[in-house]
Amino acid sequence: MKKEHVDESYIIVTFIFKKEDDVWTAECKELGTATFGDTLDEAQDDLMEAVVAHLNTLEDVGECERFLKERHVTIYTKKPEKMHVDDLPFDPSIFVSQNIQPVHVGASC
């Protein structure tokens, strides 16, 4: 069985954190993945774990490229040197971070 060629590419994901009462909510803007935590660190760790699991599942079923294109997520063939945060609204009650995340795009996707 011939192994399918898979290229490593990259996407930029935006994490949005809000403190509501005593809980931090966390969401990945591009993927729609969300979670929460008692602390900001816990919410960040849980969201990163959820995003990686989400992307791995999409890759496993061969839907990663289709899903990202449907959500208008730019796929970079080289690791971006700089992230763009200019288009994010400023709100002092919200903590926003961006991360470069590797993805694997198969030839048959």
PyMOL commands that set and color helices and strands:
alter all, ss='L'
color gray80, all
select helices_A, chain A and resi 40-60+64-70
alter helices_A, ss='H'
color red, helices_A
select strands_A, chain A and resi 6-20+23-28+34-37+94-106
alter strands_A, ss='S'
color yellow, strands_A
deselect
rebuild
show_as cartoon
